[in-house]
């Protein structure tokens, strides 16, 4: 049973990978979020979406990618390098 579900999930992921426009259900799989989370994002207009004729919700995959990459969390090493570079520029020696 588990192998069948994994095969179905793999097939669904492959189909989604080749699409530019995703349905609500496909976006759930792509983002790996719950229905309620995605509905909240659309309700707050925190994520771009389309609702042709006031019906089903669709997403451009590029908009979903942009939303996922919106807030970057830098590593400790990157922050240390940035601080060192700032100090080096602003201090005279």
Backbone bond lengths (Angstrom), bond angles and torsions (degrees), N, CA, C in turn:
res aa  C-N    CA-C-N  psi(-1)  N-CA   C-N-CA  omega(-1)  CA-C   N-CA-C  phi
1 X - - - 1.459 - - 1.524 110.77 -
2 X 1.345 116.06 -44.03 1.466 120.57 -178.31 1.526 111.27 -64.02
3 X 1.338 117.59 -39.40 1.462 121.22 178.74 1.516 111.56 -64.10
4 X 1.339 117.11 -35.71 1.455 121.48 178.53 1.521 109.63 -65.91
5 X 1.345 117.25 -43.97 1.460 120.91 179.17 1.517 111.04 -64.75
6 X 1.333 117.47 -40.76 1.459 120.50 178.06 1.521 110.94 -63.86
7 X 1.319 117.53 -40.26 1.462 121.97 177.99 1.526 110.45 -64.41
8 X 1.338 117.13 -40.90 1.466 120.79 177.79 1.527 110.76 -65.30
9 X 1.319 117.00 -43.28 1.462 120.90 178.76 1.527 110.95 -63.69
10 X 1.309 117.04 -40.82 1.456 121.47 178.62 1.524 110.42 -63.55
11 X 1.307 116.18 -44.12 1.465 120.64 179.51 1.530 110.18 -63.74
12 X 1.317 117.33 -43.12 1.469 121.92 178.74 1.531 110.26 -62.43
13 X 1.322 116.84 -42.08 1.469 121.42 179.57 1.528 110.87 -64.48
14 X 1.334 117.30 -37.99 1.459 120.58 178.96 1.524 111.26 -67.04
15 X 1.322 117.03 -38.95 1.468 120.86 177.73 1.530 109.67 -64.97
16 X 1.323 116.59 -45.64 1.466 121.78 -179.45 1.524 110.60 -62.24
17 X 1.319 117.66 -37.78 1.462 121.87 -177.63 1.527 111.94 -60.33
18 X 1.314 117.96 -28.20 1.460 121.59 -176.39 1.529 113.31 -96.11
19 X 1.308 117.88 -0.96 1.463 121.16 -177.71 1.519 110.99 -99.30
20 X 1.324 116.89 149.70 1.456 121.97 175.24 1.529 111.32 -98.75
21 X 1.324 116.54 -30.02 1.459 122.52 179.16 1.526 108.06 -113.52
22 X 1.341 115.80 130.14 1.462 120.29 -177.47 1.516 110.78 -118.10
23 X 1.315 114.90 143.55 1.461 120.79 173.08 1.531 108.21 -74.21
24 X 1.317 115.42 172.33 1.464 120.45 178.41 1.528 109.97 -57.45
25 X 1.330 117.29 -47.49 1.465 120.98 -177.56 1.532 111.51 -65.88
26 X 1.320 117.20 -37.68 1.460 119.93 177.51 1.530 110.51 -67.42
27 X 1.332 116.47 -36.88 1.469 120.81 177.78 1.522 110.80 -64.36
28 X 1.324 117.21 -35.38 1.468 120.69 176.66 1.520 110.50 -59.24
29 X 1.319 116.14 -45.43 1.463 121.57 179.91 1.525 109.77 -66.89
30 X 1.319 116.35 -45.48 1.470 121.38 -177.13 1.524 111.71 -62.52
31 X 1.338 116.78 -43.52 1.461 121.15 -178.74 1.524 113.19 -84.61
32 X 1.328 116.35 -19.01 1.464 122.36 -176.05 1.528 110.90 58.73
33 X 1.342 114.81 51.17 1.460 121.80 177.40 1.530 109.16 -126.43
34 X 1.320 115.73 166.76 1.463 120.65 178.65 1.528 110.16 -80.18
35 X 1.325 116.01 162.04 1.463 121.08 176.56 1.521 110.86 -57.05
36 X 1.334 116.08 -45.68 1.464 119.18 -177.00 1.527 111.11 -63.66
37 X 1.317 117.90 -37.12 1.461 120.51 178.12 1.525 111.35 -63.29
38 X 1.327 116.44 -44.34 1.460 119.79 -179.10 1.530 111.12 -69.30
39 X 1.331 117.51 -38.44 1.467 120.04 176.09 1.529 110.53 -62.31
40 X 1.327 116.98 -40.23 1.471 120.11 178.36 1.517 110.78 -62.95
41 X 1.325 117.10 -41.97 1.467 120.66 179.19 1.521 111.41 -62.53
42 X 1.323 117.06 -41.27 1.461 119.80 179.57 1.530 110.23 -71.01
43 X 1.314 117.48 -39.52 1.470 121.30 179.70 1.527 111.14 -62.02
44 X 1.339 116.69 -41.29 1.469 121.48 179.66 1.523 112.24 -80.92
45 X 1.348 115.73 -2.65 1.463 122.43 -176.38 1.533 111.05 56.78
46 X 1.325 115.23 36.14 1.460 122.17 178.22 1.524 111.45 -84.32
47 X 1.324 116.21 -10.99 1.459 121.84 -178.01 1.529 107.57 -139.73
48 X 1.323 116.31 140.44 1.465 121.03 -179.13 1.534 109.98 -70.58
49 X 1.334 116.01 139.10 1.457 120.20 176.29 1.514 110.12 -154.12
50 X 1.315 115.54 167.00 1.462 122.81 179.50 1.516 108.50 -127.51
51 X 1.314 115.28 143.70 1.458 120.54 -178.77 1.528 108.16 -137.79
52 X 1.340 116.23 76.09 1.465 119.09 -176.86 1.526 111.62 -62.26
53 X 1.313 115.46 134.80 1.469 122.65 179.97 1.520 112.66 57.32
54 X 1.324 117.47 22.68 1.456 120.51 178.65 1.517 113.86 69.59
55 X 1.320 117.61 16.89 1.464 121.59 -176.41 1.512 113.36 -100.57
56 X 1.319 114.97 -124.13 1.459 121.71 -176.36 1.525 111.37 -64.23
57 X 1.339 114.47 155.28 1.462 121.85 -179.55 1.528 109.22 -97.92
58 X 1.331 115.12 134.42 1.465 121.96 177.78 1.519 109.79 -128.41
59 X 1.313 115.35 156.86 1.461 122.16 -177.87 1.516 109.63 -133.67
60 X 1.337 116.59 144.31 1.457 120.94 167.11 1.529 105.51 -81.66
61 X 1.308 115.93 133.35 1.463 119.31 -178.34 1.530 110.87 -60.61
62 X 1.329 117.42 -35.51 1.466 120.67 179.58 1.530 110.49 -63.03
63 X 1.339 118.00 -34.75 1.464 120.61 177.20 1.522 111.07 -67.82
64 X 1.324 116.18 -37.35 1.469 120.01 177.14 1.532 110.10 -66.56
65 X 1.331 116.69 -41.09 1.459 120.70 177.23 1.528 110.33 -61.09
66 X 1.322 116.25 -46.40 1.463 120.55 179.84 1.525 111.28 -61.02
67 X 1.310 117.07 -40.24 1.470 120.52 179.24 1.530 110.06 -64.53
68 X 1.339 116.97 -43.55 1.464 120.13 -179.22 1.527 111.85 -63.72
69 X 1.331 116.99 -31.72 1.459 121.31 -175.87 1.531 112.42 -99.34
70 X 1.312 116.30 11.96 1.459 121.70 -174.50 1.528 113.50 -61.98
71 X 1.302 117.41 -45.09 1.460 121.09 -176.49 1.525 108.52 -118.12
72 X 1.324 113.72 111.85 1.464 119.58 -177.86 1.529 109.62 -92.67
73 X 1.294 115.19 136.62 1.454 121.18 175.41 1.522 107.51 -106.67
74 X 1.315 115.35 111.74 1.454 119.58 -175.92 1.527 111.10 -79.88
75 X 1.320 115.38 149.23 1.459 120.69 178.82 1.524 110.20 -72.65
76 X 1.303 115.78 163.26 1.459 122.26 178.37 1.530 110.24 -58.54
77 X 1.324 116.50 -41.80 1.463 121.52 -179.70 1.525 110.51 -60.88
78 X 1.321 118.24 -45.73 1.460 122.14 -179.69 1.527 110.25 -63.30
79 X 1.320 117.13 -42.96 1.462 120.70 178.35 1.520 111.37 -63.01
80 X 1.323 117.06 -42.79 1.469 120.59 178.34 1.524 111.05 -62.31
81 X 1.336 116.83 -42.46 1.463 120.49 178.49 1.525 110.83 -63.05
82 X 1.306 116.73 -40.18 1.461 121.49 179.77 1.535 110.36 -64.77
83 X 1.322 116.56 -44.22 1.465 121.28 179.00 1.533 109.95 -63.39
84 X 1.325 116.65 -46.04 1.463 121.09 179.78 1.529 110.46 -59.90
85 X 1.327 116.67 -44.61 1.457 121.67 179.71 1.528 110.87 -63.22
86 X 1.309 116.95 -41.31 1.470 122.20 178.79 1.538 110.08 -63.44
87 X 1.323 116.30 -46.92 1.460 120.22 -179.98 1.526 111.19 -63.25
88 X 1.321 115.97 -40.21 1.456 121.43 -179.12 1.542 110.49 -63.73
89 X 1.321 117.17 -40.41 1.468 122.00 179.04 1.513 112.91 -69.45
90 X 1.336 116.01 -37.97 1.464 120.65 -171.10 1.525 115.37 -98.09
91 X 1.303 116.74 -3.69 1.470 120.15 178.31 1.521 109.26 -112.12
92 X 1.279 116.33 145.91 1.476 120.37 -179.88 1.516 110.47 -92.88
93 X 1.247 118.30 66.08 1.453 120.82 176.81 1.456 110.15 118.31
